[in-house]
Amino acid sequence: MLAKISEIHLTDRPLIVCDVDDVVLQFATPFEAFLGSRGHRLLPRSFKLAGNIVSLLDESILDTTAVQALIDDFFIAQERWQTPFAEAIDTLHALAGNADLVFLTAMPPRHADARRRLLDQLTLSFPLIAADEAKGPLVAALHADRSLPVAFIDDMAHNLRSVGDHVPNCLLVYMPPPVEIHKFAPPPPEHVRRAAGWIDAKDMIALHFGI
């Protein structure tokens, strides 16, 4: 993964590192529709998928292996299911007018080609890193020793905490999606800024960057 990071050439502008699922592209809502097409449904009783996906036939709970297989199948078919959140595309393009923008998506790298095609179809042809490892060291390696401002956007508290631990002075923006299962999500650290949506996130980043 570090080799791929070394291939991303940043300019002398601030850096924005942005998560994709349930930040740029909807995940939870289309995944529920995908589950329905496979004869299952999600019962949001806690902030996890394993243990909360049941059969429509008899309400039996799918085991972890079956859940992981469904997630894998969903990512294979993501181009047919996932769509962007309102204002995401226009806001990202506006931000990219004053900053470098890199997507850091938490998914197995084997699905990166499908994710790349989908983002390109949406005119979001910014560099993409697909990884299933901690995000803090990755953002630190990407930003390296640059003295320019950096911002990180994500919907998961552990990712925000990881980046905060490894990239001092990074603006951490928490942008949870408006879906029921996120009501059970653990809160991010107190110093993390919570954005109500893309316009709010844009204002936070612009203020941090001084643009």
C-alpha positions as a Markdown table, in Angstrom:
| # | Residue | x | y | z |
|---|---|---|---|---|
| 1 | Met | 0.0 | 0.0 | 0.0 |
| 2 | Leu | 2.8 | 2.4 | 0.7 |
| 3 | Ala | 4.2 | 1.9 | -2.8 |
| 4 | Lys | 0.8 | 3.0 | -4.2 |
| 5 | Ile | 0.9 | 6.1 | -1.9 |
| 6 | Ser | 4.3 | 7.0 | -3.2 |
| 7 | Glu | 2.8 | 7.1 | -6.7 |
| 8 | Ile | 0.4 | 9.9 | -5.7 |
| 9 | His | 2.0 | 13.2 | -6.6 |
| 10 | Leu | 0.7 | 16.1 | -4.4 |
| 11 | Thr | 1.0 | 19.7 | -5.3 |
| 12 | Asp | 1.9 | 22.6 | -3.1 |
| 13 | Arg | -1.7 | 23.0 | -2.0 |
| 14 | Pro | -3.6 | 21.8 | 1.1 |
| 15 | Leu | -4.6 | 18.1 | 1.2 |
| 16 | Ile | -8.1 | 16.6 | 1.7 |
| 17 | Val | -8.3 | 12.9 | 2.4 |
| 18 | Cys | -11.9 | 11.6 | 2.1 |
| 19 | Asp | -13.6 | 8.3 | 2.9 |
| 20 | Val | -16.0 | 7.0 | 0.3 |
| 21 | Asp | -18.7 | 4.6 | 1.6 |
| 22 | Asp | -21.5 | 6.5 | 3.4 |
| 23 | Val | -19.6 | 9.8 | 3.0 |
| 24 | Val | -19.4 | 10.2 | -0.8 |
| 25 | Leu | -21.3 | 7.2 | -2.0 |
| 26 | Gln | -24.3 | 5.8 | -0.1 |
| 27 | Phe | -23.6 | 2.4 | 1.4 |
| 28 | Ala | -26.1 | 1.5 | 4.2 |
| 29 | Thr | -29.3 | 2.3 | 2.2 |
| 30 | Pro | -28.4 | 0.5 | -1.1 |
| 31 | Phe | -26.9 | -2.4 | 0.9 |
| 32 | Glu | -30.3 | -2.9 | 2.6 |
| 33 | Ala | -31.9 | -3.0 | -0.8 |
| 34 | Phe | -29.3 | -5.4 | -2.0 |
| 35 | Leu | -30.0 | -7.6 | 1.0 |
| 36 | Gly | -33.7 | -7.7 | 0.1 |
| 37 | Ser | -32.8 | -8.8 | -3.4 |
| 38 | Arg | -31.0 | -11.8 | -1.8 |
| 39 | Gly | -33.8 | -12.7 | 0.6 |
| 40 | His | -32.4 | -11.1 | 3.7 |
| 41 | Arg | -32.9 | -7.9 | 5.7 |
| 42 | Leu | -31.0 | -5.8 | 8.2 |
| 43 | Leu | -32.3 | -5.4 | 11.7 |
| 44 | Pro | -30.3 | -2.4 | 13.1 |
| 45 | Arg | -30.0 | -3.4 | 16.7 |
| 46 | Ser | -26.3 | -2.4 | 17.1 |
| 47 | Phe | -23.5 | -0.8 | 15.1 |
| 48 | Lys | -22.5 | -3.9 | 13.1 |
| 49 | Leu | -23.7 | -6.0 | 10.3 |
| 50 | Ala | -22.7 | -9.5 | 11.6 |
| 51 | Gly | -25.5 | -10.6 | 13.9 |
| 52 | Asn | -28.0 | -8.1 | 12.5 |
| 53 | Ile | -28.7 | -9.6 | 9.1 |
| 54 | Val | -31.6 | -12.1 | 9.0 |
| 55 | Ser | -33.3 | -14.3 | 6.5 |
| 56 | Leu | -36.7 | -13.1 | 5.2 |
| 57 | Leu | -38.0 | -16.7 | 5.4 |
| 58 | Asp | -37.5 | -17.5 | 9.0 |
| 59 | Glu | -35.7 | -14.6 | 10.7 |
| 60 | Ser | -32.7 | -16.8 | 11.3 |
| 61 | Ile | -29.5 | -14.8 | 11.8 |
| 62 | Leu | -26.8 | -15.1 | 9.2 |
| 63 | Asp | -23.3 | -16.1 | 10.4 |
| 64 | Thr | -20.3 | -14.0 | 10.0 |
| 65 | Thr | -19.0 | -15.9 | 7.0 |
| 66 | Ala | -22.3 | -15.4 | 5.1 |
| 67 | Val | -22.4 | -11.7 | 6.0 |
| 68 | Gln | -18.9 | -11.2 | 4.7 |
| 69 | Ala | -19.8 | -13.0 | 1.5 |
| 70 | Leu | -22.8 | -10.7 | 1.0 |
| 71 | Ile | -20.6 | -7.6 | 1.6 |
| 72 | Asp | -18.1 | -9.0 | -1.0 |
| 73 | Asp | -20.9 | -9.6 | -3.5 |
| 74 | Phe | -22.2 | -6.1 | -2.9 |
| 75 | Phe | -18.8 | -4.5 | -3.6 |
| 76 | Ile | -18.5 | -6.6 | -6.8 |
| 77 | Ala | -21.9 | -5.2 | -7.9 |
| 78 | Gln | -21.4 | -1.7 | -6.4 |
| 79 | Glu | -21.8 | 0.1 | -9.8 |
| 80 | Arg | -25.4 | -1.1 | -10.0 |
| 81 | Trp | -26.3 | -0.1 | -6.4 |
| 82 | Gln | -24.3 | 2.8 | -5.0 |
| 83 | Thr | -25.1 | 6.5 | -5.7 |
| 84 | Pro | -23.6 | 9.7 | -4.4 |
| 85 | Phe | -25.1 | 11.8 | -1.6 |
| 86 | Ala | -26.7 | 15.1 | -2.4 |
| 87 | Glu | -24.2 | 17.9 | -3.0 |
| 88 | Ala | -21.2 | 15.5 | -2.7 |
| 89 | Ile | -20.0 | 15.8 | -6.3 |
| 90 | Asp | -20.3 | 19.6 | -6.7 |
| 91 | Thr | -18.8 | 20.2 | -3.3 |
| 92 | Leu | -15.8 | 17.9 | -3.9 |
| 93 | His | -15.1 | 19.6 | -7.2 |
| 94 | Ala | -15.3 | 23.0 | -5.5 |
| 95 | Leu | -12.9 | 21.9 | -2.8 |
| 96 | Ala | -10.5 | 20.4 | -5.4 |
| 97 | Gly | -10.2 | 23.9 | -6.9 |
| 98 | Asn | -8.1 | 24.9 | -3.9 |
| 99 | Ala | -6.7 | 21.6 | -2.6 |
| 100 | Asp | -5.4 | 18.2 | -3.5 |
| 101 | Leu | -8.0 | 15.5 | -2.9 |
| 102 | Val | -7.4 | 11.8 | -2.4 |
| 103 | Phe | -10.0 | 9.2 | -1.7 |
| 104 | Leu | -9.2 | 6.6 | 1.0 |
| 105 | Thr | -11.8 | 3.9 | 0.9 |
| 106 | Ala | -11.9 | 1.1 | 3.5 |
| 107 | Met | -12.4 | -1.9 | 1.3 |
| 108 | Pro | -10.4 | -4.9 | 0.1 |
| 109 | Pro | -8.1 | -3.7 | -2.7 |
| 110 | Arg | -9.5 | -6.4 | -5.0 |
| 111 | His | -12.6 | -4.3 | -5.4 |
| 112 | Ala | -10.7 | -1.1 | -6.2 |
| 113 | Asp | -11.2 | -1.4 | -10.0 |
| 114 | Ala | -15.0 | -1.4 | -9.6 |
| 115 | Arg | -14.8 | 1.5 | -7.2 |
| 116 | Arg | -12.5 | 3.4 | -9.6 |
| 117 | Arg | -14.9 | 2.9 | -12.5 |
| 118 | Leu | -17.9 | 4.1 | -10.4 |
| 119 | Leu | -16.1 | 7.2 | -9.2 |
| 120 | Asp | -14.9 | 8.0 | -12.7 |
| 121 | Gln | -18.5 | 7.6 | -14.0 |
| 122 | Leu | -19.5 | 10.3 | -11.5 |
| 123 | Thr | -16.6 | 12.6 | -12.6 |
| 124 | Leu | -14.8 | 12.0 | -9.4 |
| 125 | Ser | -11.5 | 11.0 | -10.9 |
| 126 | Phe | -9.3 | 11.9 | -7.9 |
| 127 | Pro | -6.6 | 9.5 | -6.7 |
| 128 | Leu | -8.0 | 6.5 | -4.9 |
| 129 | Ile | -6.4 | 4.3 | -2.2 |
| 130 | Ala | -8.3 | 1.1 | -1.3 |
| 131 | Ala | -7.2 | -0.5 | 2.0 |
| 132 | Asp | -8.5 | -2.6 | 4.8 |
| 133 | Glu | -5.9 | -1.4 | 7.3 |
| 134 | Ala | -5.7 | 1.5 | 9.8 |
| 135 | Lys | -6.1 | 4.8 | 8.1 |
| 136 | Gly | -3.9 | 6.9 | 10.4 |
| 137 | Pro | -0.5 | 5.5 | 9.1 |
| 138 | Leu | -1.7 | 5.7 | 5.5 |
| 139 | Val | -2.7 | 9.4 | 5.8 |
| 140 | Ala | 0.6 | 10.1 | 7.6 |
| 141 | Ala | 2.5 | 8.4 | 4.8 |
| 142 | Leu | 0.6 | 10.4 | 2.2 |
| 143 | His | 1.0 | 13.8 | 3.8 |
| 144 | Ala | 4.6 | 13.0 | 4.9 |
| 145 | Asp | 6.5 | 16.0 | 6.1 |
| 146 | Arg | 4.5 | 18.6 | 4.3 |
| 147 | Ser | 3.8 | 21.7 | 6.3 |
| 148 | Leu | 0.6 | 22.5 | 4.4 |
| 149 | Pro | -2.9 | 22.1 | 6.0 |
| 150 | Val | -4.6 | 18.7 | 5.8 |
| 151 | Ala | -8.2 | 17.6 | 6.4 |
| 152 | Phe | -9.7 | 14.1 | 6.8 |
| 153 | Ile | -13.4 | 13.3 | 6.3 |
| 154 | Asp | -14.9 | 10.0 | 7.6 |
| 155 | Asp | -18.0 | 8.5 | 9.1 |
| 156 | Met | -16.3 | 6.1 | 11.5 |
| 157 | Ala | -15.0 | 7.2 | 14.9 |
| 158 | His | -12.1 | 4.7 | 14.9 |
| 159 | Asn | -10.8 | 6.0 | 11.6 |
| 160 | Leu | -10.9 | 9.6 | 12.8 |
| 161 | Arg | -9.1 | 8.6 | 16.0 |
| 162 | Ser | -6.5 | 6.8 | 14.0 |
| 163 | Val | -5.7 | 9.7 | 11.7 |
| 164 | Gly | -5.8 | 12.1 | 14.7 |
| 165 | Asp | -3.2 | 10.0 | 16.4 |
| 166 | His | -0.8 | 9.9 | 13.4 |
| 167 | Val | -1.3 | 13.3 | 11.8 |
| 168 | Pro | -1.1 | 16.2 | 14.3 |
| 169 | Asn | -3.0 | 19.4 | 13.3 |
| 170 | Cys | -5.2 | 17.5 | 10.9 |
| 171 | Leu | -8.8 | 18.8 | 10.7 |
| 172 | Leu | -10.9 | 15.8 | 11.5 |
| 173 | Val | -14.4 | 16.0 | 10.1 |
| 174 | Tyr | -17.1 | 13.5 | 11.2 |
| 175 | Met | -19.9 | 13.1 | 8.7 |
| 176 | Pro | -22.3 | 10.3 | 9.6 |
| 177 | Pro | -25.0 | 9.3 | 7.1 |
| 178 | Pro | -28.6 | 9.8 | 8.0 |
| 179 | Val | -29.3 | 6.1 | 8.4 |
| 180 | Glu | -30.8 | 4.2 | 11.4 |
| 181 | Ile | -27.9 | 1.9 | 12.1 |
| 182 | His | -25.6 | 4.9 | 12.7 |
| 183 | Lys | -27.6 | 5.8 | 15.7 |
| 184 | Phe | -25.7 | 3.0 | 17.4 |
| 185 | Ala | -22.3 | 4.3 | 16.3 |
| 186 | Pro | -19.7 | 5.2 | 19.0 |
| 187 | Pro | -19.0 | 8.9 | 19.1 |
| 188 | Pro | -15.8 | 10.3 | 17.8 |
| 189 | Pro | -13.2 | 12.1 | 20.0 |
| 190 | Glu | -14.3 | 15.4 | 21.4 |
| 191 | His | -11.9 | 17.4 | 19.2 |
| 192 | Val | -13.5 | 16.1 | 16.0 |
| 193 | Arg | -15.8 | 18.4 | 14.1 |
| 194 | Arg | -19.2 | 17.0 | 13.2 |
| 195 | Ala | -20.6 | 18.1 | 9.8 |
| 196 | Ala | -24.3 | 18.1 | 9.1 |
| 197 | Gly | -23.6 | 17.5 | 5.4 |
| 198 | Trp | -21.4 | 18.4 | 2.5 |
| 199 | Ile | -22.0 | 22.2 | 2.6 |
| 200 | Asp | -21.2 | 22.2 | 6.3 |
| 201 | Ala | -18.0 | 20.2 | 5.7 |
| 202 | Lys | -16.9 | 22.5 | 2.9 |
| 203 | Asp | -17.2 | 25.5 | 5.2 |
| 204 | Met | -15.2 | 23.8 | 8.0 |
| 205 | Ile | -12.4 | 22.9 | 5.5 |
| 206 | Ala | -12.4 | 26.3 | 3.9 |
| 207 | Leu | -12.0 | 28.0 | 7.3 |
| 208 | His | -9.2 | 25.5 | 8.3 |
| 209 | Phe | -7.4 | 26.1 | 5.0 |
| 210 | Gly | -7.9 | 29.8 | 5.0 |
| 211 | Ile | -9.4 | 29.8 | 1.5 |
